[in-house]
Amino acid sequence: MATSTSAEEGTVKGPSFGNFRFFSQSGVSPLVPHEHWSFGQKRLLTFFWYLACNPDVVVADELVNGLHWDWIDACVDAIGTRQVFVSAQNPLLLDHLGFDSEDSVAHGFVLCRSAPAGEGRSETVWTHPDAAQSAEFFRSYQNGVMQVHDILRTQGLW
């Protein structure tokens, strides 16, 4: 997606999707061109376009920014069985994830931490939760009292 600028006015006209034009419509309302869509609507279109072009993997940075809760559910559902690499500071995405076993917890998260590397240096270490962490997380998740992000924070995993 690019932004077009008017040479005469020097002002931003809105998003440009090359030669493509997109419209939305709700019920019997008139068609709304993409230039008038909200930030979240544009992100939703872009994400679903990405999914259509990438059947095996998803790489996304802050996926939920600007998205309504129902749209987050739609995005998570649409990801399906793809391998997913997502960064998230916003807990909303995490709270839309589901787990059916300790194993799904162990394979569903990659933990990142800084560890000493000698001579005053540090290195980034990436690991999956171990068996004990996965079991503790899954027990808390099954209780249904806490959101996923709360469990991760309480257990020192996020």
Contacts in CASP RR format, 6 or more apart in sequence:
PFRMAT RR
TARGET T0000
AUTHOR 0000-0000-0000
METHOD contacts of the structure
MODEL  1
MATSTSAEEGTVKGPSFGNFRFFSQSGVSPLVPHEHWSFGQKRLLTFFWY
LACNPDVVVADELVNGLHWDWIDACVDAIGTRQVFVSAQNPLLLDHLGFD
SEDSVAHGFVLCRSAPAGEGRSETVWTHPDAAQSAEFFRSYQNGVMQVHD
ILRTQGLW
1 15 0 8 1.000
1 16 0 8 1.000
1 17 0 8 1.000
1 42 0 8 1.000
1 46 0 8 1.000
2 15 0 8 1.000
2 16 0 8 1.000
2 17 0 8 1.000
2 18 0 8 1.000
3 12 0 8 1.000
3 13 0 8 1.000
3 14 0 8 1.000
3 15 0 8 1.000
3 16 0 8 1.000
4 12 0 8 1.000
4 13 0 8 1.000
4 14 0 8 1.000
4 15 0 8 1.000
4 16 0 8 1.000
5 11 0 8 1.000
5 12 0 8 1.000
5 13 0 8 1.000
6 13 0 8 1.000
13 35 0 8 1.000
14 35 0 8 1.000
15 34 0 8 1.000
15 35 0 8 1.000
15 42 0 8 1.000
17 34 0 8 1.000
21 33 0 8 1.000
21 34 0 8 1.000
22 33 0 8 1.000
22 34 0 8 1.000
22 37 0 8 1.000
22 45 0 8 1.000
23 31 0 8 1.000
23 32 0 8 1.000
23 33 0 8 1.000
23 34 0 8 1.000
24 31 0 8 1.000
24 32 0 8 1.000
24 34 0 8 1.000
24 37 0 8 1.000
24 41 0 8 1.000
25 31 0 8 1.000
25 32 0 8 1.000
34 41 0 8 1.000
34 42 0 8 1.000
34 45 0 8 1.000
37 45 0 8 1.000
38 66 0 8 1.000
39 65 0 8 1.000
39 66 0 8 1.000
40 65 0 8 1.000
40 66 0 8 1.000
40 67 0 8 1.000
40 68 0 8 1.000
40 71 0 8 1.000
43 65 0 8 1.000
43 66 0 8 1.000
43 67 0 8 1.000
44 67 0 8 1.000
44 71 0 8 1.000
44 74 0 8 1.000
44 75 0 8 1.000
47 60 0 8 1.000
47 63 0 8 1.000
47 75 0 8 1.000
48 78 0 8 1.000
50 58 0 8 1.000
50 60 0 8 1.000
51 58 0 8 1.000
51 78 0 8 1.000
51 79 0 8 1.000
51 82 0 8 1.000
54 82 0 8 1.000
55 82 0 8 1.000
56 82 0 8 1.000
56 83 0 8 1.000
57 82 0 8 1.000
57 83 0 8 1.000
57 84 0 8 1.000
57 85 0 8 1.000
58 79 0 8 1.000
58 82 0 8 1.000
58 83 0 8 1.000
58 84 0 8 1.000
58 85 0 8 1.000
58 86 0 8 1.000
59 85 0 8 1.000
59 86 0 8 1.000
60 84 0 8 1.000
60 85 0 8 1.000
60 86 0 8 1.000
60 87 0 8 1.000
61 86 0 8 1.000
61 87 0 8 1.000
62 87 0 8 1.000
62 88 0 8 1.000
62 89 0 8 1.000
62 90 0 8 1.000
63 72 0 8 1.000
63 75 0 8 1.000
63 86 0 8 1.000
63 88 0 8 1.000
63 93 0 8 1.000
64 72 0 8 1.000
64 75 0 8 1.000
64 88 0 8 1.000
64 90 0 8 1.000
64 92 0 8 1.000
64 93 0 8 1.000
65 90 0 8 1.000
67 75 0 8 1.000
67 92 0 8 1.000
69 92 0 8 1.000
69 96 0 8 1.000
72 92 0 8 1.000
72 93 0 8 1.000
72 96 0 8 1.000
73 96 0 8 1.000
76 93 0 8 1.000
76 96 0 8 1.000
76 97 0 8 1.000
86 93 0 8 1.000
88 94 0 8 1.000
91 147 0 8 1.000
91 148 0 8 1.000
91 149 0 8 1.000
94 147 0 8 1.000
94 148 0 8 1.000
94 149 0 8 1.000
94 152 0 8 1.000
94 158 0 8 1.000
95 147 0 8 1.000
95 148 0 8 1.000
95 149 0 8 1.000
97 108 0 8 1.000
97 148 0 8 1.000
98 104 0 8 1.000
98 141 0 8 1.000
98 148 0 8 1.000
99 105 0 8 1.000
99 108 0 8 1.000
99 137 0 8 1.000
99 138 0 8 1.000
99 141 0 8 1.000
101 138 0 8 1.000
102 131 0 8 1.000
102 134 0 8 1.000
102 135 0 8 1.000
102 137 0 8 1.000
102 138 0 8 1.000
103 134 0 8 1.000
105 129 0 8 1.000
105 134 0 8 1.000
105 137 0 8 1.000
105 138 0 8 1.000
105 141 0 8 1.000
106 128 0 8 1.000
106 129 0 8 1.000
106 130 0 8 1.000
106 131 0 8 1.000
106 134 0 8 1.000
107 128 0 8 1.000
108 128 0 8 1.000
109 128 0 8 1.000
109 129 0 8 1.000
109 152 0 8 1.000
109 157 0 8 1.000
110 126 0 8 1.000
110 127 0 8 1.000
110 128 0 8 1.000
111 126 0 8 1.000
111 127 0 8 1.000
111 128 0 8 1.000
111 129 0 8 1.000
111 157 0 8 1.000
112 124 0 8 1.000
112 125 0 8 1.000
112 126 0 8 1.000
113 124 0 8 1.000
113 125 0 8 1.000
113 127 0 8 1.000
114 122 0 8 1.000
114 123 0 8 1.000
114 124 0 8 1.000
114 125 0 8 1.000
115 122 0 8 1.000
115 123 0 8 1.000
115 124 0 8 1.000
115 125 0 8 1.000
116 122 0 8 1.000
117 123 0 8 1.000
129 137 0 8 1.000
129 157 0 8 1.000
133 155 0 8 1.000
133 157 0 8 1.000
136 155 0 8 1.000
137 151 0 8 1.000
137 152 0 8 1.000
137 155 0 8 1.000
137 157 0 8 1.000
140 146 0 8 1.000
140 151 0 8 1.000
140 154 0 8 1.000
140 155 0 8 1.000
141 148 0 8 1.000
141 151 0 8 1.000
146 154 0 8 1.000
149 158 0 8 1.000
151 157 0 8 1.000
152 158 0 8 1.000
END
